[in-house]
Amino acid sequence: MSELTRLTIADARDKLKNRDITSVELTDAYLNAIEAANPALNAYVAVTGEHAKGQAARSDARLDKGEGGALEGIPLGIKDLFGTEGVHTQACSHILDGFKPRYESTVTSNLWADGAVMLGKLNMDEFAMGSSNETSYYGPVTNPWRGKDNNKALVPGGSSGGSAAAVAAHLCAGATATDTGGSIRQPAAFTGTVGFKPTYGRCSRWGVVAFASSLDQAGPITRDVRDSAILLKSMASSDPKDTTSVDMPVPDYEAAIGQSVKGMRIGIPEEYRMDGMPDEIETLWQKGIGWMKDAGAEIVPISLPHTKYALPAYYIVAPAEASSNLARYDGVRYGLREPGGDIVEMYEKTRAEGFGPEVKRRVMIGTYVLSAGYYDAYYLRAQKVRTLIKRDFETVFDAGVDAILTPATPSAAFGIADQDMAADPVKMYLNDIFTVTVNMAGLPGIAVPAGLDDHGLPLGLQLIGKPFEEETLFRLAHIVEQAAGHFAAEKWW
């Protein structure tokens, strides 16, 4: 691993500004790391080497003049869900074969405007549907972490598994990701990285391939909390092209790091103590509570009574929106086309061939719950439950709680092709048990590495905040990070 690829975004930014290193050198170091590691990890589905070198050279020219944006010369990986003009954008699905958009997503436009360099497109679960990065048309991503007692290949989590693995393996300085039910926070917890899901509306969804439009939100995966703050500042913006984007100024998130949390009230929800939760998750949670107390925060027991309904409600709302969003993939204008005797047969063959099993499952569930006889019984009821979940959080925050501390996942990373998970989709869905409530309520949440399990694998804690109070989460997450120390995967690839 090159010394250059060990630099955090903050360190690289300073060295680039001082001209101790060049962006071309930094970019080359990452491209060499990708070339060496990607055959083993499968984190990238497209590497844009020449494009990256061109961007890096232009960044160096600006830096030589004392100019440059907030991310000038910093090499990033981009999740394959973000539209990148003229570059592979397929949501890791066969149905978008060969698709290269003629537009740039707002989030990536913001990054390029701030001087960032694109190393390539990152692997993910197909259409962001999955918790293990095993549904990708391009094959599973392998977690850079291995258990200390065996060499079993582990999943990096999903759907942003390529983003999390690339950051953990130092194959990019930071990465874009998206979170619909935990797809930033869960893979971050599985890979010992920091994953931030902003408030719904903080980052534009324009140009990002849609899964469930009322739940999807873009955010960063980085190596530490400061880098997360730096990257989110550039990703976030108001956008007239996205009506769900909020017209609010984007704060300087980095300035919040290191500020005191003395007197802040941290809620501990009793409903997050699930039956059968491993002891090591409870132990980690108690450690986190202790760190908060040591920093001067007050711990407050709270109740979020509708938490138990969040996962079933989510798996009605999300597939319903997915079945609607994915209706546009029909083989007519772009992507895969399987010929048929007439247009209906062409639709059927294209969709049957183009979508993977998990996407088909969710489209069928979504179509079912939206159908005339079942809409009220399922979809409408799930939306009512969603309102109650949101109200639970509002009640707690109105009572003076500043943020909520929970585990990020119910376990550490599990094996690729785990038979228990493969045989029971519901068991896989339970990986999102601690994260889906945040999406259902549209709140910000961050997963921070907080310890290792008995096998030496990373575990994360999650902090949930009030709408558009991301700074509070950065302050608190920094406390966890400082107390827990640094975790890095031992290189085997």
C-alpha positions as CSV (number, residue, x, y, z in Angstrom):
1,M,0.0,0.0,0.0
2,S,1.5,3.3,-1.1
3,E,2.2,5.9,1.6
4,L,0.2,8.3,-0.6
5,T,-2.9,6.2,-0.5
6,R,-2.8,6.1,3.3
7,L,-3.5,9.9,3.4
8,T,-6.9,11.0,4.5
9,I,-8.8,13.5,2.4
10,A,-7.9,16.2,5.0
11,D,-4.1,15.3,4.9
12,A,-4.0,15.0,1.1
13,R,-5.8,18.3,0.7
14,D,-3.2,20.1,2.9
15,K,-0.2,18.4,1.1
16,L,-1.7,19.2,-2.3
17,K,-2.3,22.9,-1.3
18,N,1.3,23.1,0.1
19,R,2.5,21.4,-3.2
20,D,4.3,18.7,-1.1
21,I,2.6,16.2,-3.5
22,T,0.8,16.5,-6.9
23,S,-2.6,15.3,-7.8
24,V,-1.1,13.3,-10.7
25,E,1.2,11.5,-8.2
26,L,-1.7,10.8,-5.8
27,T,-4.0,9.7,-8.7
28,D,-1.3,7.4,-10.1
29,A,-0.8,5.8,-6.6
30,Y,-4.6,5.0,-6.4
31,L,-4.7,3.7,-10.0
32,N,-1.8,1.4,-9.2
33,A,-3.5,0.2,-6.0
34,I,-6.7,-0.5,-7.9
35,E,-4.9,-2.5,-10.6
36,A,-3.3,-4.6,-7.9
37,A,-6.3,-5.1,-5.6
38,N,-9.4,-5.1,-7.8
39,P,-9.0,-8.7,-9.2
40,A,-9.3,-9.9,-5.5
41,L,-11.8,-7.4,-4.2
42,N,-14.0,-6.6,-7.3
43,A,-14.8,-3.1,-5.8
44,Y,-14.6,-1.3,-9.2
45,V,-16.8,-2.2,-12.2
46,A,-15.2,0.5,-14.4
47,V,-11.8,2.3,-13.9
48,T,-11.5,5.6,-15.7
49,G,-7.7,5.9,-15.6
50,E,-7.1,8.3,-18.5
51,H,-10.0,10.5,-17.5
52,A,-8.6,10.6,-13.9
53,K,-5.1,11.6,-15.1
54,G,-6.6,14.4,-17.2
55,Q,-8.6,15.8,-14.2
56,A,-5.5,15.4,-12.0
57,A,-3.3,17.4,-14.4
58,R,-5.9,20.2,-14.6
59,S,-6.1,20.2,-10.8
60,D,-2.3,20.6,-10.5
61,A,-2.4,23.5,-12.9
62,R,-5.0,25.2,-10.7
63,L,-3.1,24.4,-7.5
64,D,0.2,25.8,-9.0
65,K,-1.6,29.1,-9.5
66,G,-2.8,29.1,-5.9
67,E,-6.4,28.3,-7.0
68,G,-8.5,25.3,-6.6
69,G,-11.7,24.1,-4.9
70,A,-12.4,22.4,-1.7
71,L,-11.6,18.9,-3.1
72,E,-9.0,20.0,-5.6
73,G,-7.0,17.0,-6.8
74,I,-8.6,14.5,-4.4
75,P,-9.3,11.1,-6.1
76,L,-12.7,9.6,-5.4
77,G,-14.7,6.5,-6.3
78,I,-18.3,6.9,-7.5
79,K,-21.0,4.4,-6.8
80,D,-22.4,3.0,-10.1
81,L,-25.8,4.6,-9.2
82,F,-24.6,8.1,-10.0
83,G,-25.0,9.3,-13.6
84,T,-21.6,10.2,-15.0
85,E,-21.6,11.8,-18.5
86,G,-20.1,9.4,-21.1
87,V,-19.0,6.9,-18.4
88,H,-20.4,3.5,-17.5
89,T,-23.6,4.0,-15.4
90,Q,-25.5,0.7,-15.1
91,A,-26.6,0.4,-11.4
92,C,-24.7,-2.9,-11.7
93,S,-27.6,-4.4,-13.7
94,H,-27.6,-6.3,-16.9
95,I,-30.7,-4.4,-18.1
96,L,-28.6,-1.2,-18.4
97,D,-25.9,-2.9,-20.5
98,G,-23.7,-0.4,-22.3
99,F,-25.5,2.6,-20.9
100,K,-23.4,5.8,-20.8
101,P,-25.6,8.8,-19.9
102,R,-25.4,12.2,-21.7
103,Y,-25.8,14.0,-18.3
104,E,-24.0,14.3,-15.0
105,S,-25.7,13.8,-11.7
106,T,-25.9,16.9,-9.5
107,V,-23.9,15.3,-6.7
108,T,-21.0,14.4,-9.0
109,S,-21.2,17.8,-10.8
110,N,-20.7,19.4,-7.4
111,L,-17.7,17.2,-6.7
112,W,-16.0,18.0,-10.1
113,A,-16.8,21.7,-9.6
114,D,-14.8,21.5,-6.3
115,G,-11.9,19.9,-8.1
116,A,-12.3,16.2,-7.3
117,V,-10.9,13.4,-9.5
118,M,-12.9,10.4,-10.6
119,L,-11.0,7.1,-10.4
120,G,-14.0,5.0,-11.6
121,K,-17.4,3.5,-10.9
122,L,-17.9,1.3,-7.9
123,N,-19.7,-2.0,-7.6
124,M,-23.0,-2.3,-5.7
125,D,-26.1,-4.4,-5.3
126,E,-28.2,-4.3,-8.5
127,F,-30.3,-1.2,-8.4
128,A,-29.2,-0.8,-4.7
129,M,-31.4,-3.8,-3.7
130,G,-29.4,-5.8,-1.2
131,S,-27.5,-5.9,2.1
132,S,-24.4,-7.8,1.0
133,N,-23.3,-6.7,-2.5
134,E,-24.1,-10.2,-3.8
135,T,-26.9,-9.1,-6.2
136,S,-24.6,-7.2,-8.6
137,Y,-24.5,-8.3,-12.2
138,Y,-20.7,-8.0,-11.9
139,G,-20.4,-10.4,-9.0
140,P,-19.9,-9.9,-5.3
141,V,-17.5,-7.5,-3.7
142,T,-15.1,-9.0,-1.2
143,N,-14.6,-7.3,2.2
144,P,-11.0,-6.3,2.7
145,W,-11.4,-7.5,6.3
146,R,-10.9,-11.2,7.2
147,G,-11.5,-12.9,10.6
148,K,-8.4,-13.5,12.6
149,D,-9.3,-17.2,13.0
150,N,-10.0,-18.0,9.3
151,N,-9.6,-16.8,5.7
152,K,-13.3,-17.0,4.8
153,A,-14.3,-14.3,2.2
154,L,-16.8,-11.9,3.8
155,V,-19.4,-9.6,2.3
156,P,-18.7,-5.8,2.6
157,G,-22.4,-5.1,3.2
158,G,-24.7,-3.4,0.7
159,S,-25.9,-1.9,-1.3
160,S,-22.8,0.4,-1.3
161,G,-20.4,-2.5,-0.8
162,G,-18.0,-1.4,-3.5
163,S,-17.8,2.1,-2.0
164,A,-17.1,0.8,1.5
165,A,-14.6,-1.9,0.3
166,A,-12.7,0.6,-1.9
167,V,-12.4,3.1,1.0
168,A,-11.4,0.4,3.5
169,A,-8.7,-1.0,1.1
170,H,-7.4,2.5,0.2
171,L,-8.5,2.2,-3.4
172,C,-9.9,5.8,-3.2
173,A,-9.6,8.7,-0.8
174,G,-13.4,8.6,-0.3
175,A,-16.5,7.5,-2.1
176,T,-20.0,8.5,-3.0
177,A,-22.8,6.1,-1.8
178,T,-26.6,6.0,-1.4
179,D,-28.8,5.0,1.5
180,T,-32.4,3.8,1.0
181,G,-32.7,1.6,4.2
182,G,-29.1,1.5,5.5
183,S,-27.0,1.1,2.3
184,I,-24.4,3.6,3.5
185,R,-24.3,2.8,7.2
186,Q,-24.4,-1.0,7.1
187,P,-21.5,-1.5,4.7
188,A,-19.5,1.2,6.6
189,A,-20.0,-0.8,9.8
190,F,-19.0,-4.0,8.1
191,T,-15.7,-2.5,6.7
192,G,-14.5,-0.2,9.6
193,T,-15.3,3.0,7.7
194,V,-17.5,6.0,8.4
195,G,-20.8,6.2,6.5
196,F,-23.1,9.3,6.6
197,K,-26.7,9.3,5.5
198,P,-27.8,13.0,5.4
199,T,-31.3,14.3,6.0
200,Y,-33.7,13.5,3.1
201,G,-33.4,16.5,0.8
202,R,-29.9,17.6,1.8
203,C,-28.3,16.1,-1.3
204,S,-29.9,16.2,-4.7
205,R,-31.2,12.9,-6.2
206,W,-31.2,14.3,-9.7
207,G,-29.2,12.0,-12.0
208,V,-29.0,9.2,-9.5
209,V,-30.7,6.0,-10.6
210,A,-33.9,5.7,-8.5
211,F,-34.7,2.8,-6.2
212,A,-37.3,4.2,-3.8
213,S,-37.7,7.9,-4.4
214,S,-39.1,8.9,-1.0
215,L,-36.3,7.0,0.8
216,D,-33.1,7.3,-1.4
217,Q,-30.4,9.8,-0.2
218,A,-26.8,10.2,-1.3
219,G,-24.0,10.5,1.2
220,P,-20.2,9.8,1.7
221,I,-18.2,6.8,2.8
222,T,-14.8,7.8,4.2
223,R,-12.0,6.7,6.4
224,D,-12.7,9.1,9.3
225,V,-15.3,11.5,10.5
226,R,-13.5,14.7,9.4
227,D,-13.3,13.3,5.8
228,S,-17.0,12.6,5.9
229,A,-17.7,16.2,6.9
230,I,-15.4,17.5,4.1
231,L,-17.0,15.3,1.4
232,L,-20.6,15.9,2.5
233,K,-20.0,19.7,2.3
234,S,-19.2,19.3,-1.4
235,M,-22.0,16.7,-2.2
236,A,-24.8,18.6,-0.6
237,S,-26.7,21.4,-2.4
238,S,-30.0,22.8,-3.2
239,D,-31.1,21.8,-6.7
240,P,-34.0,23.2,-8.7
241,K,-33.9,20.0,-10.8
242,D,-34.9,17.9,-7.7
243,T,-38.1,19.1,-6.1
244,T,-37.3,17.1,-2.9
245,S,-34.0,19.0,-2.5
246,V,-34.2,21.5,0.3
247,D,-33.4,25.1,-0.3
248,M,-31.1,25.7,2.7
249,P,-27.5,26.8,3.0
250,V,-25.0,24.0,3.4
251,P,-23.0,24.6,6.7
252,D,-19.2,24.1,7.1
253,Y,-19.6,20.6,8.6
254,E,-15.8,20.3,9.3
255,A,-16.0,23.3,11.7
256,A,-18.3,21.2,14.0
257,I,-15.6,18.6,14.6
258,G,-13.9,18.9,18.0
259,Q,-16.6,21.1,19.5
260,S,-17.8,20.2,23.0
261,V,-20.8,17.9,23.5
262,K,-21.1,18.8,27.2
263,G,-24.7,19.0,28.2
264,M,-26.1,17.3,25.1
265,R,-28.8,14.8,25.7
266,I,-28.3,11.4,24.0
267,G,-31.3,9.1,23.8
268,I,-31.0,5.3,24.2
269,P,-34.1,3.6,22.7
270,E,-35.2,0.5,24.6
271,E,-36.8,-1.0,21.4
272,Y,-33.3,-1.4,19.8
273,R,-32.5,-4.2,22.3
274,M,-33.7,-7.0,20.0
275,D,-34.3,-10.7,21.0
276,G,-31.2,-12.7,20.1
277,M,-28.9,-9.7,19.7
278,P,-25.3,-10.9,20.2
279,D,-23.7,-9.9,23.6
280,E,-20.8,-8.2,21.7
281,I,-23.3,-5.7,20.2
282,E,-24.8,-4.9,23.6
283,T,-21.3,-4.6,25.1
284,L,-20.2,-2.2,22.2
285,W,-23.4,-0.1,22.8
286,Q,-22.6,0.2,26.5
287,K,-19.1,1.3,25.6
288,G,-20.5,4.0,23.4
289,I,-22.8,5.1,26.2
290,G,-19.7,5.4,28.5
291,W,-17.8,7.4,25.9
292,M,-20.7,9.9,25.7
293,K,-20.9,10.2,29.5
294,D,-17.1,10.8,29.7
295,A,-17.5,13.6,27.1
296,G,-20.0,15.3,29.3
297,A,-23.2,14.2,27.5
298,E,-26.3,13.2,29.4
299,I,-27.8,9.7,28.7
300,V,-31.6,9.6,28.5
301,P,-33.6,6.4,28.2
302,I,-36.2,6.8,25.4
303,S,-39.0,4.9,23.7
304,L,-39.6,4.6,20.0
305,P,-42.7,2.3,20.2
306,H,-43.3,1.8,16.5
307,T,-39.7,0.6,15.8
308,K,-40.9,-3.0,15.5
309,Y,-43.1,-2.1,12.5
310,A,-40.3,-0.3,10.6
311,L,-38.8,-3.2,8.8
312,P,-42.1,-4.7,7.5
313,A,-43.4,-1.3,6.6
314,Y,-40.1,-0.5,4.8
315,Y,-40.3,-3.8,2.8
316,I,-43.7,-2.6,1.5
317,V,-43.0,1.0,0.8
318,A,-39.5,0.4,-0.9
319,P,-40.6,-2.4,-3.3
320,A,-43.8,-0.4,-4.2
321,E,-41.7,2.6,-5.2
322,A,-39.1,0.3,-6.9
323,S,-41.8,-1.4,-9.0
324,S,-42.9,2.0,-10.3
325,N,-39.4,3.4,-10.8
326,L,-38.2,0.2,-12.6
327,A,-41.1,0.2,-15.1
328,R,-39.1,2.4,-17.3
329,Y,-36.5,-0.3,-18.1
330,D,-38.2,-2.0,-21.1
331,G,-35.5,-2.3,-23.8
332,V,-37.0,0.4,-26.0
333,R,-34.6,3.4,-25.8
334,Y,-31.4,2.2,-24.0
335,G,-29.8,-0.7,-22.3
336,L,-30.5,-4.4,-23.0
337,R,-33.0,-5.4,-25.6
338,E,-34.1,-9.0,-26.1
339,P,-36.0,-9.4,-29.4
340,G,-39.6,-10.7,-29.4
341,G,-42.4,-11.4,-31.8
342,D,-44.1,-8.2,-30.7
343,I,-43.5,-5.3,-28.4
344,V,-45.1,-7.0,-25.4
345,E,-42.9,-10.1,-25.8
346,M,-39.9,-7.8,-26.2
347,Y,-40.7,-6.1,-22.9
348,E,-41.2,-9.5,-21.2
349,K,-38.0,-11.1,-22.5
350,T,-35.9,-8.0,-21.8
351,R,-37.1,-7.6,-18.2
352,A,-36.9,-11.3,-17.6
353,E,-33.3,-11.5,-18.9
354,G,-32.2,-8.0,-17.6
355,F,-33.2,-8.1,-14.0
356,G,-31.6,-10.3,-11.4
357,P,-33.6,-12.5,-8.9
358,E,-33.6,-10.0,-6.0
359,V,-34.8,-7.2,-8.2
360,K,-37.5,-9.4,-9.7
361,R,-38.6,-10.4,-6.2
362,R,-39.0,-6.8,-5.1
363,V,-40.7,-5.6,-8.3
364,M,-43.2,-8.4,-7.9
365,I,-43.8,-7.6,-4.2
366,G,-44.2,-3.9,-5.1
367,T,-46.6,-4.6,-7.9
368,Y,-48.6,-6.8,-5.6
369,V,-48.9,-4.3,-2.8
370,L,-49.9,-1.6,-5.2
371,S,-52.6,-3.7,-7.0
372,A,-56.2,-2.7,-6.7
373,G,-57.3,-5.3,-4.2
374,Y,-54.3,-4.9,-1.8
375,Y,-53.3,-1.2,-2.0
376,D,-55.3,-0.2,1.2
377,A,-54.3,-3.3,3.1
378,Y,-50.6,-3.0,2.5
379,Y,-49.2,0.2,0.9
380,L,-51.6,2.6,2.6
381,R,-51.2,1.0,5.9
382,A,-47.4,1.0,5.6
383,Q,-47.5,4.7,4.9
384,K,-49.6,5.3,8.0
385,V,-47.0,3.3,10.0
386,R,-44.3,5.4,8.5
387,T,-46.0,8.5,9.9
388,L,-46.1,7.0,13.3
389,I,-42.4,6.1,13.2
390,K,-41.7,9.7,12.2
391,R,-43.8,11.0,15.1
392,D,-41.9,8.8,17.5
393,F,-38.7,10.6,16.6
394,E,-40.4,14.0,16.7
395,T,-41.7,13.3,20.2
396,V,-38.3,12.3,21.5
397,F,-36.6,15.3,19.9
398,D,-39.3,17.7,21.1
399,A,-38.6,16.4,24.6
400,G,-35.1,17.8,24.4
401,V,-33.0,14.9,23.2
402,D,-30.3,16.1,20.8
403,A,-29.3,12.7,19.2
404,I,-29.9,9.0,19.5
405,L,-27.2,6.3,20.0
406,T,-27.8,2.8,18.7
407,P,-25.8,-0.2,17.2
408,A,-25.3,0.1,13.4
409,T,-25.8,-3.6,12.6
410,P,-27.0,-6.7,14.5
411,S,-23.7,-8.5,13.7
412,A,-20.3,-8.2,12.0
413,A,-19.8,-9.1,8.3
414,F,-20.9,-12.6,7.3
415,G,-19.6,-14.9,4.6
416,I,-20.1,-14.5,0.9
417,A,-22.7,-17.1,-0.3
418,D,-23.8,-17.7,3.3
419,Q,-26.3,-20.5,3.1
420,D,-28.5,-19.2,5.9
421,M,-28.9,-15.9,4.2
422,A,-29.3,-17.3,0.7
423,A,-32.1,-19.6,1.9
424,D,-34.0,-17.0,3.8
425,P,-34.3,-13.5,2.3
426,V,-36.0,-12.2,5.5
427,K,-32.8,-13.1,7.4
428,M,-30.9,-10.9,5.0
429,Y,-33.4,-8.1,5.3
430,L,-32.9,-8.2,9.1
431,N,-29.4,-6.7,8.5
432,D,-31.2,-3.3,8.1
433,I,-33.1,-3.6,11.4
434,F,-31.3,-0.6,13.1
435,T,-31.1,1.5,10.0
436,V,-34.4,1.6,8.2
437,T,-36.2,3.8,10.7
438,V,-33.9,6.6,9.8
439,N,-34.9,6.5,6.1
440,M,-38.6,6.1,7.0
441,A,-38.4,9.3,9.0
442,G,-36.1,11.1,6.6
443,L,-33.5,11.8,9.4
444,P,-29.7,12.0,9.3
445,G,-27.6,9.1,10.6
446,I,-23.9,8.2,10.8
447,A,-22.2,4.9,11.4
448,V,-18.8,5.1,13.1
449,P,-16.3,2.2,13.7
450,A,-16.4,1.5,17.4
451,G,-14.7,-1.8,18.1
452,L,-13.9,-5.3,16.9
453,D,-15.9,-8.5,17.5
454,D,-14.4,-11.8,18.9
455,H,-13.1,-12.7,15.4
456,G,-11.4,-9.3,14.9
457,L,-14.0,-7.9,12.6
458,P,-15.2,-4.3,12.8
459,L,-18.5,-3.2,14.5
460,G,-20.1,0.2,14.3
461,L,-22.3,2.4,16.4
462,Q,-25.0,4.6,14.8
463,L,-25.9,8.2,15.8
464,I,-29.3,9.5,14.6
465,G,-30.0,13.3,14.6
466,K,-32.7,15.9,14.1
467,P,-33.5,16.9,10.5
468,F,-30.7,19.1,9.0
469,E,-28.7,19.0,12.2
470,E,-25.8,17.0,10.6
471,E,-23.3,19.1,12.5
472,T,-24.5,17.6,15.8
473,L,-23.8,14.1,14.5
474,F,-20.3,15.1,13.3
475,R,-19.5,16.4,16.8
476,L,-20.8,13.3,18.5
477,A,-19.3,10.9,16.0
478,H,-15.9,12.4,16.5
479,I,-16.1,11.6,20.2
480,V,-16.8,7.9,19.4
481,E,-13.9,7.9,16.9
482,Q,-11.5,9.4,19.3
483,A,-12.5,7.0,22.1
484,A,-12.5,3.9,19.9
485,G,-9.3,4.5,18.1
486,H,-8.3,3.6,14.5
487,F,-9.2,0.3,12.7
488,A,-7.7,-0.9,9.5
489,A,-7.9,-4.1,7.6
490,E,-4.6,-6.1,7.3
491,K,-3.6,-6.4,3.7
492,W,-4.0,-9.8,2.2
493,W,-5.0,-9.0,-1.4
